[in-house]
């Protein structure tokens, strides 16, 4: 039931924007999505299962945005700048993305365990959500590796690739610092361009 699942996740996300996760009731999520409470439990198993699925969806959405940023420009520096801007915007606009990137969940948010949990679900999407959720370090590595894969030129040496990986990770970590302490002016873009001006990018 992909349509019902998405409707339920949308309803849970909307509910979370209005009240702390501890005050979000499964019956209200089901009603907002226009499905029965039994459908909600069939799909997610429990409130924790719903939380894990919601966190997984937001992580996937963040990473899809990273992929768009990496393919939206021709110049490698512009690509990395776009990733940094997407990261800071995502963290500003989405409390779950911010929590995933920083590890600071806060009492208003669900706090699903990062290690996998036993899954009895028959839904493939829920079995994936019940698997390991990404930590901040995992997300840094995923973004870095995506960037390196897209930016590595043909014939690049191992040393070139290692240097590019360091540069990509530096950009991501700089963006994360701007999540914690937003800069003035053009923000993260100016900082990243200043760093990349001094760094080798293929």
Secondary structure by P-SEA (a helix, b strand, c coil): caaaaaaaaaaaaaaaaccccccccaaaaaaaacccaaaaaaacccaaaaaaaaaaaaaaaaaaaaaaaaaccccaaaaaaaaaaaaaaaaaccaaaaaaaccccccccccccccccccccccaaaaaaacccccaaaaaaaaaaaaaaacccccccaaaaaaaaaaaaaaaaaaaaaaacccccccaaaaaaaaaaacccc
